[in-house]
Amino acid sequence: MGEKAIKGFYQHYKQLKKVSDQNKLTQQQPSVYTKFMEAIVDKQQLPCRVGLVKQMGKADEIDIQG
């Protein structure tokens, strides 16, 4: 996780309400990233880096080497 990924995480977290509303309006399935952050908000926990979700590479592939 680099500096770019950290900034992306917090930017998405700040706009979570807007992203969730847009997904509901357009009836789109929320991304794993969005679902993860919604769970953080529901459990009233502070956001932190866990290295669970990556923003690079194909969404349907998992790299287990790291």
N, C-alpha and C positions, 0 to 999 in steps of 0.2 A: 504494500500500500504506500503510494507516494503522496507527495504534497497535493498533486492534482486530484487524486482520489478522495483525500480528506476534504478538500474544498467542495468537491462534487457532492459528497455525503451531506455536508452541512447546508449547502444550497438547496438540495432536495428536501431536507428536513424543514427548512424555513418555509418552503412552498408546499408542504404536504397537504394542507387543507385545500389549496387551489387545485393541486393535481388530483386529489380524491374527488373533488366536485366535478372536475372535467371528465374523469373516468365514469362517474355516475351519469352525467349528462349525455355523454356519447355512448353509454352502455358498453364500455370497454373493460376487459379484464385487467385489474391492476397488476403491475409488474411485481416481481419478487421483492425488489428494492422498496416499493411502496408498501407492500404488505408487511414487510419487516418493520418499517418505520411506524406504520399504524399500530402494530403490536407494542412497540415501545411506548407510544402515546397512551394506548389503552391501559398498560400496566404502570403508567406514570413513572417511567424510568428515564434517566438522562441518556441522551444518545452517546454512544461510544463506538470506537473502531473495534470491530471484532474480526475482520478479515473474512467475512462470510460471503459477501457479494462483490463481484468484480464488474467493472464497466467495460473491460476490453475483451475481445474475442467473441466467438459466437455464443448466443444465448442458450443454445441447446447442447453445448458441450461443456464438460467439467474437466478441469485440469487437476489431477490428483497428485501431481509431482511436487507441488508447492506445499 
